[in-house]
Amino acid sequence: MLKAMEYRLKPTKKQAHLLQSQLEECRCLYNHFLAERQRGWEERQESLTYDGQKATLPQLKAYCPELSTVHSHVLQDVAMRIDLAFKAYFRRGKARDGKPGYPRFRGHGRYDSMTFPQYGNGCKLVDGVPKLSKVGALRVVQHRPLEGTPKTCTIRRSSTGKWYVTIICDVEAHPLPVTGETVGIDVGLISFATLSTGESTACPKFLRTDEKDLKRTQRKLSAATRGTPERRKRRKVVARVYERISNRRTNFTHQESRRLVNRFDVIAVEDLSVHWMVHNHCLAKSIHEAAWSQFATFLSYKAAWAGRAFVAVNPAYTSQDCSGCGHRQKKTLAERVHRCVCCGLTLDRDHNAAFNIKRRGLQSLGFP
C-alpha cells in the first residue's frame, strides 16, 4: 500500500532561490508543451503524445540551456502532467459532467511543485537529510522516520513560501485488533458527525472563528496598489490566515477519522456529491467549511491500512426513512426530530439517518 510521508524543509536563501528557479523553468516548459499541443491540433489536426513531447527534451535543452539546471526526470514529469491534464479534459468532455475545463497556461509563480518519479535518482534521504540534484543537502524537520520502500519524491512550495518534501512509500498494512463494533455516520452542518451509537461531534467552524482576521487582512490587501511590494507582502499575510484555517481543519479531520477507525470494524458513510451540493449558495460556505469529502477520504485510507471495512452508501432518503419500520416521511431541513407516524419512533433526525446508513452499509457488505 502507498503512504505519503511529508516533511518541512528549511532551505537557505541560496537553496530557496535555486528551487524557485527550477520551478520557473518547469513552468515555462509546461507552457511550451501546452502551446505545442494547441498548435499541433490547430495547424495539422495532430494530437501530440507524452512520448513524442518527451523525445524533444534534448533539443530543447540545446536551445534553452537553462533547462539543464533541472533534473531530467523532473522535466519528463512536466510532460507527463500535460498528458494527464489533457486526458482528464477529454474524460470530462465525454462524461458531460459540467464544463470540461481546458488546460490553462501557468502564470508567473503559478507552478508550485516538481516530482522526481524515481526515488534515489535526483532526490533521496541520506541519514535523514534530503539531498536534491543541483541543489544539495537541505535542512529538514523530520518528525517521524521514513517507512517502507520509497517510490517517488515531490518538492512543494506552499502559498506562504514554505517548502515541503513528500515521499510516497510502499508500506505493509498493519491490521488493528478486531473490536466487533459497527457504525453508520451521518455528517452535517450543526453536528460534524452523528454516529449510530448516538454520539455526535460538534462542527468546529474554523473559518467562522478566524473570519474577522481574514476580513481585516483582505481589506488591507485590497487597499494596496497592484504590482507593488506592499501588495505582495499583504497577499502573503492573507495566505497565512488561510493556511492556519486549513491546518486546523485538517488536524481535526485526521483526529476524528483516526478515533473512529481505531474503534469500529465496519464504517459506513454517505456517498455525497459535494460538488453539486455547494451550488446552493446559502449553504456553500458552510459545506466547504465542514470538509465532508476530506473526512471520507481520510476514513477510507486509514480503514484500508487498519484492515477495517469502509463503505460509502447511497444517501437518498436516509433522513426521511424511519430506521424502525422503514416508513418514508418527507421532512424539511428545519425539522430536526424524526417522528414516525406509523411506529411512533421519536429520534433525532441525524441519529435516525445514521441508523439507516449503517443498515445500508452492512447490507452492501453482505451482512444480514
N, C-alpha and C positions, 0 to 999 in steps of 0.2 A: 504494500500500500504506500501511496505517496503522502509525504508530510512536508509542509513548508516551515523552515526554520529561519526566522528573521532577526537580524542583529542591527543595532545602531552603529553607524560608522562615524568617526571623528577625524576627517582628513585635515591636513594642514592647508594653509591658504594656497600653496602651490599645487597640492594634490587636488583640491577642490576646483581650481582653475583648469587643471588637466581634464578632470571628469566632465566639467561643463563644456569644454571644447570638444570632447568626444561625443557628447550628446548633441551638440550643434552639427557636427559632421554627420551623425546618424540622421538628424532631422533633414538636412539638405539632401542626403541620399534617398530618404523616404519620399520627399517631394519630387526628386528626379524620377524615381521609379513610377510614381503615380502619374506624372506628366507623360512618361513613355507609354504607359498603358492607354492613356487617353488619346495620344497622337496615333498610336498603332491602330486603334479602332476607328477613329475618325478619318484617317487618311487611307488605310489599307484594309479596313474591316478585319483586322488581325487581333486575336486575343493572346497577349503575352503570358507566359507561364513563369513559375518560380525558377525552374531550371534555366530557362532562357535568360532571365534577368541576372541570375547568379553568375552565369558564364561571362557576363560583361564586366564583372568587377575588376579583373586585371587591367582591362583597357581604361576603365575609369580611374584607377589608381595612377596610371601613367599620365593621364590628362590632368588629374587633380591630386597632386602629391599629399595634400592634407589628409586624405583618406587613409594613408599609411600610418597615421597616428592612432588608428583604431584597430583592434584585433580583427583578423579576417573573419573569424566565426561570428563576431558581433555584426559585421556588415552583411553576412549571409542571413542572419536573423532578421535584419531590416527587410530584406527581400521576402522572407517568409511572412512577416507581418503584413506586408502589402497583399500578398497572395491570400492570406486568411481574411483580410478586410474585404476583398472582392468576393471571396466565396460566401462570406456572411451576407454581403449585399445581394448576391443572386439568390441565396436561400430565402431571405426575407421577401424578395420580389416574387418568388414562386408561391410562398405561403400567403401573400397578400394580407399580411397582418400589420396594418398601418403603413407608414411610409418606409420604403426600403432603406433609405439613408445612404447616399452615395459617399464613398470615402473622400475625405477632405484634406486639403493641404494643411500642413502644420506651420503655424506662425512662429516667430522668434520666442524661444522659451517654452514651447508647447510640446516638446518631446522630452519625457521625464524618466525614461528607463532604457537600459540596454542589457541584453541577455547573452550569456556565454552558454551555448547549447550543451557543451561537454565540460563537466566539472573536471578541473585539473588542467585544462587546456586554455590558459589565459586567466583563470581565476581559481584559487584554491586556498584552503586554510592550512597554515603551517604552524603547529604548536599554538593554535587558537588565534593566529594573526592572519587576516586575509591579505593575499598578495595578488595584485592585478597587473596584467600585462600593460606595459608602457606607463604605469602609474607608480608601482612599488607597493611596499607594505603600508597598511593603514591601521590606525588605532581603531579598536572595536570594543563595544560594550557587550561582552559575551555572557548573557545572564543564564545560559544553560548550555550544556555540551551538545555537540552535533550527534545526531542519532542516525543509525542505519547507513545506507550507501548513498553518498551524494550523487545527484544526476545532473542538475543544471544550476546555474548561478545567475542572479539578476541584481544589478545595481540600480537603485531607485532614488530619485530626488523628490522630496515632498514639496508641497506648495509653500511651506515656510522655509525652504532651503536646507532642510535636514537630509542626511544621506543614510540609506539603509542597504543592507545586502540580504537577499532572500535566497536560501539554498533549498532546493527541492530534493528530498531524500526518500529513498525506498526503504521503508521500515516494516517490521513484522507487527501484526496486530497482537494486542495483549488483552484477551478477554477478561472481563471482570467476573467475580463470583455471581452465580445465579441468585436472584432475590425472590422470584416468583410473583412480582408485582407488575401490574399493567396500568397504563394511564392514557386518558384522552385529554388533549389540551385545546382549549378554546382561547384564541388571542383576541384582544380587544383594545379599546382606547381608554376606558376607565380602569380596568384591570389589565395589566400587561399579559398575564396568562392565568386562566382559571382551570384547575385540574378537576378531573372526575372524582377525585378524593374529597373535593370540597375546599381545598386550599386555593388561595389566589395571591397574586403578587401585584402590587400597585404599579401603575405606569410611572416611571421616574421623571419623564418630560425634561430632559436635559436642555433641549433647545429653549423651552419656555423659561427655564431658570436663568439662562445666560442671555436672554433676549435684550435686556437693557444694555449690556456691554456690547452686544452685536450692533444694535441700532446706533449707539454712540460712535463706535469706530467706523461704521458705514457712513454716517453723516460727515465725519472728518475726511473720509476718503472722497466723498462727492464734492467737498469744498476745495480739494486740491486740484491744481491745474494739470491737465493731461500732458503726459510726456516729461514731467519734472521728477527730480529725485525724491521730492517730498511725497508725491503720489505713490511712487514705488515703495517707499517706506511705509506709508499708511496701508497700502494694499497687503503688505506682509503682516501688519497688525491684525487686519480683518481675517487673514488666513489662519493666524494663530488661534483666534477665538473659535473659528470653525473646527480647527484641528482638536482643540480641547474638548469641544462638544462631541465630536466623533470618537475620540479616545475613550471618553467616559461611557458613551453608549455601547461601544464595542466591548469594553471591560465588563459592563453589566450583563450584556448578552452572553459573553463567554461564561461568566459565573453561573447564570441561571441554567444554561444548557448543560454545563458540567454537573450541576447539582441533580438535574433530572436524569441524566444518563447514568450516574452512579447509583441511583435509587431504583429505576424501573427497568424491567427486561423488555417490555414492549411499549413503544411510544407512538401514539397516533396523533397527527395534527391535520389541520385543514390544508388542502392544496389551493391556496388563494391566488388569484390573478391580481396581484397588487398593481400591476401596470395599468389595468383598466379601472381599478377602484379609485386611483388618485385623480381620475377625470372628474370626480365630484369635488369641485373647488372649495366647498365648505369644509370638507374633511381631509383634503390632500395634505395639508401641513401636518396634521396630527398623525395621519397614516405613515408619512415618511419618517416622522419622529419615532414612531413605535418600532420600526425596523423589524417587521414580521418576516420578511424574506431572509434577512441576515440570521435571525433566530432559528428559522427552519434549516438553513444551510449548516449552521454550527451544530444543531442537533443531529443532522444526518451523518456528518463525517465523524463526529465524536461517537455516535452509536456504532458506526462501522468499525472504528478502532477497538471499541469495548466489546464487540460481539453481541450488541443489542439489536433488536428488530425495530426498525423505524419505517413508518408507512404514512403517506400523505393521502387523505381520502377526499372524495368529492364533498365540497362544503354545502351543497344545495340542501336547503330545508333543515339543516342541523339545529337552527334556532326555533323553527316552527313545529317540528315533530315532537311529540311527547315521548320522553325516554321511558315512561312506564307502560303505556299502551300503544304507542305509535300513532295516535290521532294527530292529524295535521291541522294546526290552528294558526291563522295569519296574525302577525303582530307587527306593530310599528317599532321603529328604533327607540321610541320613547318608553315603551313597555319593558321594564327591567325584571319583571317577575313572571314566570311561566305558571299559568293556572289552567289546568286541563279540565274541560267541561265534561269529559267522558269518565275519567277515573278519579278526578278530584285532586290529582297531584299538584302540589304547590311548591315551586322550587325557583331559585334564582335563574334567570334566563341563561346566563353563561354557564352555570353549573349543569343545567339541562342539556345545553349544546355539547358540553364536554362528555357527558354520558353517551350521546349519540355518536360522537366522533370515535370514542373508544369502541363502541359496538361495531361500527363500520370497519374500523381498523382490524379488529380481531376476525371479522368475517372475511376480509380480503386476504388475511394470512392463513385462513383455513381453520381457525379455531371455532368451536361450537358456540 
